Amino acid sequence: MARDRAGNLWVVNEHVGLLQLRDGRLVQQIPWPSLSSQAHASGIVLDPIRGGLWLGFHLGGIAYFNDGKIQTSYSASDGLGTGRVNRLRIDHDGTLWVSTEGGLSRLKDGHIATLTSKNGLPCDIVNWSIEDNDRSLWLYMACGLVRIHRSEVDAWISDPKRKIQTIVFDSSDGVRSLIDGGHFNPQVAKTSDGRIWFLPSDGVSIFDPRNLHVNNVSPPVHIEQITADRKTYDFTSNANGHVRLPPHVRDLQIDYTALSLVASEKVLFRYKLEGWDRDWQDGGTRRQVFYSNLPPRNYTFRVIASNNSGVWNEAGASLDFSVAPAYYQTWWFRSSAVIAFLAVLAGLYYLRSRQLARQFNIRLEERVSERTRIARDLHDTLLQSFQGVLLKFHAVTYMLLDRPEARKTLETVIDQARQAITEGRDAVQGLRSSTLAGNELAQAISIFGEELSGNQTNNHCPDFRVRVEGTPRDLAPVLRDDIYRIVGEAVRNAFRHSHAERIEVEICYDRRQLRLRIRDDGKGIDPKVLHKGGQPGHYGLPGMHERAKLVGGKLAIWSQLDSGTETELTIPAAVAYTKSRNARRSMFWRKGA
């Protein structure tokens, strides 16, 4: 039953519904189905702030009733405790406390939090709750009478995930447990002197919260033994108490206990294995702890205990032990494995680099042989044939002494043939030797750029510079020629087509690679042309890419319209530098010897 502000008496009857009485007469009767409820209410309480009624139902859930209808409702899906609502209570600030079979729920400003065994309660079924004069919270539960100090309640309200400390009074303290709270309310009341009266199953129980006996003696804690793989190790005879366990410990068991002459069955434990557990673990009343497959290291096991009144022995007891590493778990073995792995990687890298260098040398020798063969064929066939034809032309001139015009024409042809032979000999010489007279790549490119600057027909002459980074290294002649031709093609295009103000060539002799960059600030190249690999009928860009691929390098070109052009050629050091290859060859032959 509950009385509202207007003096109406509201009665919950599980069979006929919600009854409203005034001055002893029935005003209205509201059946439970009309309240959209599948079950009858099992609790009712007046909301002194809002003026309506809170109803708790037999099958779970609560609802706020006002103005003849349900205004709002909450269920387990909203965070309310599951199962039957046993009792409703509203405290001094308007907070609704709901005792359910699934814990104690708190509703404030539309927010619900539920206190359960996960938060430290000894069980989940709550028959009722009440506050004493010190504002501590008392819960009558299926496992006994539970006291929660006000500081613990406030801490839980601030953090609903927090675990709280409780004191449990059960049959050993004279409290009879009650799983089912019954169908009649109220089941608890507080008198003016602060004593609390409540109904167990067979009478009335009374207790005074301010005159309860408290056991202030903390229980001494003792670690009894440590067992590893069914073998017990003695740590009492060791002066420092340190236990050394062998490698490959699979199952570890530690037995501990605490002494209490009042209620030993209520002694609670907490333990922590430093080096493994991140925080203290609740052991309950259990006096053993088990660990499996602990890695090799030093550990400290700590255990503390509390008596029946919740007084903790914070000092507790501790045990130092270590698990020895197997040979493959030692630092020297792991270091050796890492070093061996790195050595294998270095060996594989060396073999791969030598293989690439060898393949490149084979290709390079093939190209040199091919150029020599072409030069020899030109000298032995075409040039010799031209020389023979030229001798015959000389013979014919003597036959044309009486025809001066024909002789003059023939002499002109002879001069052209002689010039062709000279050019052919120059071509043969070029195939048999490097294009560059020496190894000064930067100097050759500078001379080439100066020649292009001198051949400019217009008044516009860009600023051309060659910059070198690092110490110049010797390059293979054929490789040097290809690099020179790639750079020369890029520089020639910049002079002819870019209309740039500045053209720069950068040669970087890096330890890992040879890098050449050609930059200009000209009008740039259409990205579509770059994507297609050049314009139809023009073979400059395709030739540059082909030469770069032949020398084992990578050619990249970046350009945008009106943003200049940058061409970069990179060749690995193992391929580019002559000394690197020679050094590896000599080392290989020394090993072979």
Secondary structure in CASP SS format (residue, H / E / C, confidence):
PFRMAT SS
TARGET T0000
AUTHOR 0000-0000-0000
METHOD secondary structure of the structure
MODEL  1
M C 1.00
A E 1.00
R E 1.00
D C 1.00
R C 1.00
A C 1.00
G C 1.00
N C 1.00
L E 1.00
W E 1.00
V E 1.00
V E 1.00
N E 1.00
E C 1.00
H C 1.00
V C 1.00
G E 1.00
L E 1.00
L E 1.00
Q E 1.00
L E 1.00
R E 1.00
D C 1.00
G C 1.00
R E 1.00
L E 1.00
V E 1.00
Q E 1.00
Q E 1.00
I E 1.00
P C 1.00
W H 1.00
P H 1.00
S H 1.00
L H 1.00
S C 1.00
S C 1.00
Q C 1.00
A C 1.00
H C 1.00
A E 1.00
S E 1.00
G E 1.00
I E 1.00
V E 1.00
L E 1.00
D C 1.00
P C 1.00
I C 1.00
R C 1.00
G C 1.00
G C 1.00
L E 1.00
W E 1.00
L E 1.00
G E 1.00
F E 1.00
H C 1.00
L C 1.00
G C 1.00
G C 1.00
I E 1.00
A E 1.00
Y E 1.00
F E 1.00
N E 1.00
D C 1.00
G C 1.00
K E 1.00
I E 1.00
Q E 1.00
T E 1.00
S E 1.00
Y E 1.00
S C 1.00
A H 1.00
S H 1.00
D H 1.00
G C 1.00
L C 1.00
G C 1.00
T C 1.00
G C 1.00
R C 1.00
V E 1.00
N E 1.00
R E 1.00
L E 1.00
R E 1.00
I E 1.00
D C 1.00
H C 1.00
D C 1.00
G C 1.00
T C 1.00
L E 1.00
W E 1.00
V E 1.00
S E 1.00
T E 1.00
E C 1.00
G C 1.00
G E 1.00
L E 1.00
S E 1.00
R E 1.00
L E 1.00
K E 1.00
D C 1.00
G C 1.00
H E 1.00
I E 1.00
A E 1.00
T E 1.00
L E 1.00
T C 1.00
S H 1.00
K H 1.00
N H 1.00
G C 1.00
L C 1.00
P C 1.00
C C 1.00
D C 1.00
I C 1.00
V E 1.00
N E 1.00
W E 1.00
S E 1.00
I E 1.00
E E 1.00
D C 1.00
N C 1.00
D C 1.00
R C 1.00
S C 1.00
L E 1.00
W E 1.00
L E 1.00
Y E 1.00
M E 1.00
A C 1.00
C C 1.00
G E 1.00
L E 1.00
V E 1.00
R E 1.00
I E 1.00
H C 1.00
R H 1.00
S H 1.00
E H 1.00
V H 1.00
D H 1.00
A H 1.00
W H 1.00
I H 1.00
S H 1.00
D C 1.00
P C 1.00
K C 1.00
R C 1.00
K C 1.00
I C 1.00
Q C 1.00
T C 1.00
I E 1.00
V E 1.00
F E 1.00
D C 1.00
S H 1.00
S H 1.00
D H 1.00
G C 1.00
V C 1.00
R C 1.00
S C 1.00
L C 1.00
I C 1.00
D C 1.00
G C 1.00
G C 1.00
H C 1.00
F C 1.00
N C 1.00
P C 1.00
Q C 1.00
V E 1.00
A E 1.00
K E 1.00
T C 1.00
S C 1.00
D C 1.00
G C 1.00
R C 1.00
I E 1.00
W E 1.00
F E 1.00
L C 1.00
P C 1.00
S C 1.00
D C 1.00
G C 1.00
V C 1.00
S E 1.00
I E 1.00
F E 1.00
D C 1.00
P H 1.00
R H 1.00
N H 1.00
L C 1.00
H C 1.00
V C 1.00
N C 1.00
N C 1.00
V C 1.00
S C 1.00
P C 1.00
P C 1.00
V E 1.00
H E 1.00
I E 1.00
E E 1.00
Q E 1.00
I E 1.00
T E 1.00
A E 1.00
D C 1.00
R C 1.00
K E 1.00
T E 1.00
Y E 1.00
D C 1.00
F C 1.00
T C 1.00
S C 1.00
N C 1.00
A C 1.00
N C 1.00
G C 1.00
H E 1.00
V E 1.00
R E 1.00
L E 1.00
P C 1.00
P C 1.00
H C 1.00
V C 1.00
R C 1.00
D E 1.00
L E 1.00
Q E 1.00
I E 1.00
D E 1.00
Y E 1.00
T E 1.00
A E 1.00
L C 1.00
S C 1.00
L C 1.00
V C 1.00
A C 1.00
S H 1.00
E H 1.00
K H 1.00
V C 1.00
L E 1.00
F E 1.00
R E 1.00
Y E 1.00
K E 1.00
L E 1.00
E E 1.00
G C 1.00
W C 1.00
D C 1.00
R C 1.00
D C 1.00
W C 1.00
Q E 1.00
D E 1.00
G E 1.00
G E 1.00
T C 1.00
R C 1.00
R C 1.00
Q E 1.00
V E 1.00
F E 1.00
Y E 1.00
S E 1.00
N C 1.00
L C 1.00
P C 1.00
P C 1.00
R C 1.00
N E 1.00
Y E 1.00
T E 1.00
F E 1.00
R E 1.00
V E 1.00
I E 1.00
A E 1.00
S E 1.00
N C 1.00
N C 1.00
S C 1.00
G C 1.00
V C 1.00
W E 1.00
N E 1.00
E E 1.00
A E 1.00
G E 1.00
A E 1.00
S E 1.00
L E 1.00
D E 1.00
F E 1.00
S E 1.00
V E 1.00
A C 1.00
P C 1.00
A C 1.00
Y H 1.00
Y H 1.00
Q H 1.00
T C 1.00
W H 1.00
W H 1.00
F H 1.00
R H 1.00
S H 1.00
S H 1.00
A H 1.00
V H 1.00
I H 1.00
A H 1.00
F H 1.00
L H 1.00
A H 1.00
V H 1.00
L H 1.00
A H 1.00
G H 1.00
L H 1.00
Y H 1.00
Y H 1.00
L H 1.00
R H 1.00
S H 1.00
R H 1.00
Q H 1.00
L H 1.00
A H 1.00
R H 1.00
Q H 1.00
F H 1.00
N H 1.00
I H 1.00
R H 1.00
L H 1.00
E H 1.00
E H 1.00
R H 1.00
V H 1.00
S H 1.00
E H 1.00
R H 1.00
T H 1.00
R H 1.00
I H 1.00
A H 1.00
R H 1.00
D H 1.00
L H 1.00
H H 1.00
D H 1.00
T H 1.00
L H 1.00
L H 1.00
Q H 1.00
S H 1.00
F H 1.00
Q H 1.00
G H 1.00
V H 1.00
L H 1.00
L H 1.00
K H 1.00
F H 1.00
H H 1.00
A H 1.00
V H 1.00
T H 1.00
Y H 1.00
M H 1.00
L C 1.00
L C 1.00
D C 1.00
R C 1.00
P H 1.00
E H 1.00
A H 1.00
R H 1.00
K H 1.00
T H 1.00
L H 1.00
E H 1.00
T H 1.00
V H 1.00
I H 1.00
D H 1.00
Q H 1.00
A H 1.00
R H 1.00
Q H 1.00
A H 1.00
I H 1.00
T H 1.00
E H 1.00
G H 1.00
R H 1.00
D H 1.00
A H 1.00
V H 1.00
Q H 1.00
G H 1.00
L H 1.00
R H 1.00
S C 1.00
S C 1.00
T C 1.00
L C 1.00
A C 1.00
G C 1.00
N C 1.00
E C 1.00
L H 1.00
A H 1.00
Q H 1.00
A H 1.00
I H 1.00
S H 1.00
I H 1.00
F H 1.00
G H 1.00
E H 1.00
E H 1.00
L H 1.00
S H 1.00
G H 1.00
N C 1.00
Q C 1.00
T C 1.00
N C 1.00
N C 1.00
H C 1.00
C C 1.00
P C 1.00
D E 1.00
F E 1.00
R E 1.00
V E 1.00
R E 1.00
V E 1.00
E E 1.00
G C 1.00
T C 1.00
P C 1.00
R C 1.00
D C 1.00
L E 1.00
A C 1.00
P H 1.00
V H 1.00
L H 1.00
R H 1.00
D H 1.00
D H 1.00
I H 1.00
Y H 1.00
R H 1.00
I H 1.00
V H 1.00
G H 1.00
E H 1.00
A H 1.00
V H 1.00
R H 1.00
N H 1.00
A H 1.00
F H 1.00
R H 1.00
H H 1.00
S C 1.00
H C 1.00
A C 1.00
E C 1.00
R E 1.00
I E 1.00
E E 1.00
V E 1.00
E E 1.00
I E 1.00
C E 1.00
Y E 1.00
D C 1.00
R C 1.00
R C 1.00
Q E 1.00
L E 1.00
R E 1.00
L E 1.00
R E 1.00
I E 1.00
R E 1.00
D E 1.00
D C 1.00
G C 1.00
K C 1.00
G C 1.00
I C 1.00
D C 1.00
P H 1.00
K H 1.00
V H 1.00
L H 1.00
H H 1.00
K H 1.00
G C 1.00
G C 1.00
Q C 1.00
P C 1.00
G C 1.00
H C 1.00
Y C 1.00
G H 1.00
L H 1.00
P H 1.00
G H 1.00
M H 1.00
H H 1.00
E H 1.00
R H 1.00
A H 1.00
K H 1.00
L H 1.00
V C 1.00
G C 1.00
G C 1.00
K E 1.00
L E 1.00
A E 1.00
I E 1.00
W E 1.00
S E 1.00
Q C 1.00
L C 1.00
D C 1.00
S C 1.00
G C 1.00
T E 1.00
E E 1.00
T E 1.00
E E 1.00
L E 1.00
T E 1.00
I E 1.00
P E 1.00
A H 1.00
A H 1.00
V H 1.00
A H 1.00
Y E 1.00
T H 1.00
K H 1.00
S H 1.00
R H 1.00
N H 1.00
A H 1.00
R H 1.00
R H 1.00
S H 1.00
M H 1.00
F H 1.00
W H 1.00
R H 1.00
K H 1.00
G H 1.00
A C 1.00
END
